[in-house]
């Protein structure tokens, strides 16, 4: 069964592997910005238990374009994963919840 994602904010969070997302699989995240955002960005992922499993500051967000960085990747289990991407020197923020069943 596929996972589901709910996203909102100035930065859209897209899970490229959503159709095949299941326990012990990899979630691959890319991002789309709607405002004219300048780097750097902070990306944080929290597991269903509330622990931070990924925290990274990036100068360039992965967008899926040919010259962009590779997607942010992490292994998932059942539950809800909270993702936040925020512009460090601005107010653009994107939030998402990925549910793995």
WODAJO-V409163 format. One record per residue. N is the residue number from 1. RES is the residue in one letter. SS is DSSP state (alpha for helix, beta for strand, coil for the rest). D_FIRST is the distance of its C-alpha to the first C-alpha in whole Angstrom. Layout:
# WODAJO-V409163
<<N & RES & SS & D_FIRST> <N & RES & SS & D_FIRST>>
This chain:
# WODAJO-V409163
<<1 & X & coil & 0> <2 & X & coil & 4> <3 & X & coil & 7> <4 & X & beta & 10> <5 & X & beta & 13> <6 & X & beta & 17> <7 & X & beta & 20> <8 & X & beta & 23> <9 & X & beta & 27> <10 & X & coil & 29> <11 & X & beta & 27> <12 & X & beta & 23> <13 & X & beta & 20> <14 & X & beta & 18> <15 & X & beta & 15> <16 & X & coil & 15> <17 & X & coil & 12> <18 & X & alpha & 10> <19 & X & alpha & 8> <20 & X & alpha & 7> <21 & X & coil & 7> <22 & X & coil & 7> <23 & X & coil & 10> <24 & X & coil & 13> <25 & X & coil & 12> <26 & X & beta & 14> <27 & X & beta & 14> <28 & X & beta & 17> <29 & X & beta & 19> <30 & X & beta & 21> <31 & X & beta & 24> <32 & X & beta & 26> <33 & X & beta & 29> <34 & X & coil & 31> <35 & X & coil & 34> <36 & X & coil & 36> <37 & X & coil & 35> <38 & X & coil & 37> <39 & X & coil & 36> <40 & X & coil & 35> <41 & X & beta & 32> <42 & X & beta & 30> <43 & X & beta & 27> <44 & X & beta & 25> <45 & X & beta & 22> <46 & X & beta & 22> <47 & X & coil & 20> <48 & X & coil & 18> <49 & X & coil & 22> <50 & X & coil & 24> <51 & X & coil & 25> <52 & X & beta & 25> <53 & X & beta & 24> <54 & X & beta & 25> <55 & X & beta & 28> <56 & X & beta & 29> <57 & X & beta & 32> <58 & X & beta & 32> <59 & X & coil & 34> <60 & X & coil & 32> <61 & X & coil & 28> <62 & X & coil & 26> <63 & X & coil & 26> <64 & X & coil & 24> <65 & X & coil & 28> <66 & X & coil & 30> <67 & X & coil & 32> <68 & X & coil & 30> <69 & X & coil & 29> <70 & X & coil & 25> <71 & X & coil & 22> <72 & X & beta & 22> <73 & X & beta & 20> <74 & X & beta & 18> <75 & X & beta & 16> <76 & X & coil & 14> <77 & X & coil & 13> <78 & X & coil & 12> <79 & X & beta & 13> <80 & X & beta & 15> <81 & X & beta & 17> <82 & X & beta & 20> <83 & X & beta & 21> <84 & X & beta & 25> <85 & X & beta & 26> <86 & X & beta & 30> <87 & X & beta & 33> <88 & X & coil & 36> <89 & X & coil & 39> <90 & X & coil & 38> <91 & X & coil & 36> <92 & X & coil & 33> <93 & X & beta & 29> <94 & X & beta & 26> <95 & X & beta & 23> <96 & X & beta & 19> <97 & X & beta & 17> <98 & X & beta & 13> <99 & X & beta & 11> <100 & X & beta & 9> <101 & X & coil & 7>>
